[in-house]
Amino acid sequence: MEIHMEYYLVISTIMFFAGIYGFITRRNLLAILISIELILNSVDMNFVVFNRYLFPEQMEGLFFSLFAIGISACETAVAIAIIINIYRNIRNIQAKNLNQLKD
């Protein structure tokens, strides 16, 4: 029994919009970062699904996903380093307090 492409796309869409919702509504920088990661994971899922159903003999979607995961890991490392520096300066990681860095 094969799972249809639509099921994967529905799950990917739910992940994408959950990430968008989290990005817009969260105030904590770590929660915003997790929301961005959720968006990127939904895009990776789409790469693999479309590759599987459009070109089943080839591996481009898998390689694009691995490349995107690598870029995402680098982005997360840089973002966490920035969040740690913000915490050291103002002792808070709420997005509304970032205007204190201007002083």
N, C-alpha and C positions, 0 to 999 in steps of 0.2 A: 504494500500500500504506500503510495507516494503522497507526500504532503504538497498541496497546491501552493503556487506562488503567492496567491492572495493572502493566505494566512500569515506568511512571513512579512508581507507588506503591511498588514494590519498591525502586527506587533511592532514593527519598525516605526510606523506612524504614531502609535501610542507612546513609544519611547521618545520620539522626537518632540511631540507636543508636551509630554511631561517635563522634558528638559527645558523647553521654552517657558512653560509655566513656572518652573522652579527658578529659572534665570530672572524672570520679571518680578516674582513675588518675594524672593529671599533677600534678606538683608545681611546675612553672614557671608563673608568672602569664601569660606570653604564650601558652603552650600551652593553658592554660585558656581564655583569650580566643578563641583559634582554634577550640576545641571549641564554645564558645557560638555563634560565627559559623556553624559547620557546622550546628548545630541550627536556627538562624534561617533558613539557606538551604534546609533541607529543608522548613520550614514555608512559605516563599515558593513553593517548587516545588509544594506541595500546593494553594496558592491558585490558581495558574495552571492546574494540571491539572483540578481540580474545576470551575473556571470554563469551561474549554475543552469539557469533556464534558457539563456540566449546562446551561450557557447559552452555546452557541457564538456567538450573535450579539452578546452583550454583553461588556463589558470590565471588569467589576468586579474579577475576580481579578487582572488585570494592574495595576489601580490600587491594590489592596490590597498587592500585591507591591512596587510602586514605593514606596508609603508605608512598608512594613516595611523595605525596603532603606535608605531615608532615615533611619528611626529607628535602624537597625542601624549606619549610618555615624556618627551622633551618639554612640551608645553606645560605639562603638569609640574615637572621639576622646577621650571622657571617660575611658574605661578606660586608654588609653595614657598620658594625662596623669597619672593616679593612679599607674600603674606607674613612670613616670619620677620622680615625687616620692618614691616608696618607694625606688627605686634611689639617689637622691641622699642619702636619710637613712641607709640601712643597707647600701648597696653590694651588695645581693643582691635578686633577685626570686623567690626560692623561697617558696612559700606557707607552709612550716613556720617561716620566720623572721619572719613578720608579728607575732608576739607581742612582738618587740623594740620595736615602735612604742609599746607601752604605757608603757615606761620614760621 
